[in-house]
Amino acid sequence: MKTARAASLSVLSALLPAAPAPGLFFSKNQVRRLDCERLTVGAAATQHPGAIEPERPRGDYVERKVLRCRARLLRSDVRSPRIEAVLMDLERTMQTVAGHVGALSANGTARTWLVEAHDPDTRLVGKLRFALQNAMVDQGLAVSDRTPRLGLSDLEIITRLPPDRAYSAACARHAANGSIGPAEALVALVARDPRETALHAGVCIDGGWAWLQ
Amino acid sequence: MAAVGRLLLFALALLAVTPAHAVDGSEDQAMQAELDRVRAGIAGEVQLAAYDLLDEMVYGWLQEPLFDKSTPVVLASVTVPVGLGTGMQALLENHISGVLAQNPSTNVQVVHCPSCTAVLVHSGPEGTVLSRGVDNPSALAAVSNTGNKHALFIDIEAEGAWLVLRARLTQLTADLPVVWSRTIATSASTPALLREPGDLKSAADARAEYLDALRDRGPLLVPVRFAVRTYARPSGRLATGAPPFLWLQSGAEVATSEGRGWTGSMLVGYSFIPQAYQGLMGQVRVSRLLTGRVRSHTRPDLYAFVGGAVMSVWGQSAAVFRRRRLTADEVLTDNAGDDPRNTFGGLHTGLDLRLGNRVGVSAFLEAVPYLSNSPNLGNYTTIAGIQFQSLGTEVSFWF
């Protein structure tokens, strides 16, 4: 009897799991379209005053948990998984990088920052650069839209170097040919492997290259 | 025999392989068509939200103009979410240009600059550089007067459940400094404000305007109601029962809040059927909204109500509202003299389905305690010991 009851409960929980888990009424594809986050009851009541009751002055009778789910704008099959993964956390990633750059600028040296992005997908390059520029301006940094240039002979040599040496070599050449001036610095976003979704960031200051993340 | 077998196998393989290629091809086409359909649908949904973000950006410029005087700005680029088409890009360019043209107090004067967005080839001491005009101001200066121009870059991207607008303004000087930038986001579930380009408003002002629209009629409404009350026939072969009573009612209905979660009404009514009966009534009712906490503007609202009524009826058909069985003598007496008159009270409860607080239908059960033991009336039902002798329906209009 106990076994039958446990089995029926298992089947019931498998068919009707707590939302937004997939089950009888929600397919896996439907659930994958959701972007969910946990909220405190206080925050949820503030952000959704009609839908979530605030906590009672003497506390609730039962413990409540709030999971807010929003449908993603684009279906997962509209873009490649890598692009989707990069863009999903774009704002947070850029704020993190801008924070690192802001910490470098906190030593009192006022520099104008040039921004570059390198990604295998050309559609992402402009997006990444735009987002980082905005995040850096929000941090109060001086940002320029200028793109530092390298000569053709420099490019021929640098593109034949292994990646670890290529960035530092390019940085040195930028400083040598004056495309990055003494009052300027370069921050570059780099996707080092076309398979990875994490972005790396490096800075070029006074001809020296350093990875930020 | 083996050769025949091999031939058969080959034929089977051909049969199996040939349709497979055909199916693969059609599947690809079908998938592509489905993807295009999905993209078009998403673009349609995203477009209004993107318009909303652009309006919000221009509204910010209206509140805090970027420039002291009218300044030429080149719309350098508008990029749309990865995966969506360039048709949306053209729509957004048109929208931002239109909104800025209708709001000159932003001091942003959109100017046409073909050489700014065209690819320029510029040869100098440092070499030959191919770039867009806005990316190479020295080359741009050689072909056009950049003056005090600025370049506006706009990027819209779908990031999870958020549609994010990023904008930056770059001064077209040699150093290309970014002089202003803004990041605005809206969630997928937030409806677009659909603001008028010539009358941009903040979200708070738009909400206030929306609430004003909701409050246009105020908490006090005047209902006009047509009601029919039917009375249960008593058991017994000789019993005739009471005829249906038709009522025309009107009065006032007041709500405790704009949401009309609770409402109360006081109505007076009149009933008249020639040679049958006439009547006057007063009714009080309290209603509670069941479908949500506030009334809806998009779907019907269901209310539950309880109330009481006092009715005074006279005429030949009013004779049944007596507590004792009608006798032949009484009927003859009533015919010979004044019409019988009876006054009684009732308690009712029921459900009211309203559409936008303009029109509604309701049904209710009414108990008449004074006549609970009358042999002239039966009971429709008994709930919690209360006998309901009457069943009524109403059609209401609110003004």
Interface residues (C-beta under 8 A of the other chain):
Chain A: D35 G50 R70 A71 R72 L73 L74 R75 D77 V78 R79 I83 L87 M88 D89 L90 E91 T112 R123 L124 G126 K127 F130 A131 Q133 N134 A135 V137 D138 A142 V143 S144 D145 R146 T147 R149 G151 L152 N177
Chain B: L35 V38 R39 I42 E45 V46 T79 P81 V82 G83 E126 G127 V129 S131 D135 A151 F153 D155 E157 A158 E159 G160 A161 W162 L163 V164 R166 R168 T170 D175 L176 P177 V178 W180 S181 R182 T183 A185 S187 A188 S189 R293
